[in-house]
Amino acid sequence: MERIFWVECPNCSTRWYADWQMRTAKHDMVCPHCSKEFPVDEAAWIDERDRP
């Protein structure tokens, strides 16, 4: 199973999941709801726990 993480937009609080490679990429995240661009480390909430 592919690893994912959950992220929350600091602007509108929308939560979504992304591929784990985005967690360490040099690219900004883009909120699917409000289109705000932000670095992953500026997310309002991140859940990166492994799922069994």
N, C-alpha and C positions, 0 to 999 in steps of 0.2 A: 504494500500500500504506500502511495506517495505521501510524503510528509507535507503538512500544511500548517499555517498559523492563522489566528484570527486577529483582526486589526479594527480599531474604531477611529473614525474620522474626528479630528479635533474641532472641526467646524460645525458639523450637523449631528454627530453621535451615531451615524450609521455604522453598523458592524458588518464585516464580510470576511471571507477567508481568501487567502492567497497562497500560491505555491511557495514552499520553503526557500527556494532560490531568491525570491524577492526580499527575503528578510536580510540578506547580506549583500544584495545588489547595490550598486551606486545610483540607481534610478529612484525617482520619487514615486510614491504611491499616488493614485488618482481615485478619489472617492466616486463610486458608481452612482451616488445620489446627487451630490452637489457639485461634483467635478473639481473640488479643491485638490491641489497638488501639495504634497508635504513629504518630507523625509520620514521613513519608517520610524525612526527614533522619536519623532515628534507626535506620534499617534497618541490619542487620549487613553488608549488601553490596548494591550497586546497580550494574547494568550498563545504561548508557544509550547505548551505541554505536549509530550508525545501521547498519542492515542493508541490504545492496544489494538 
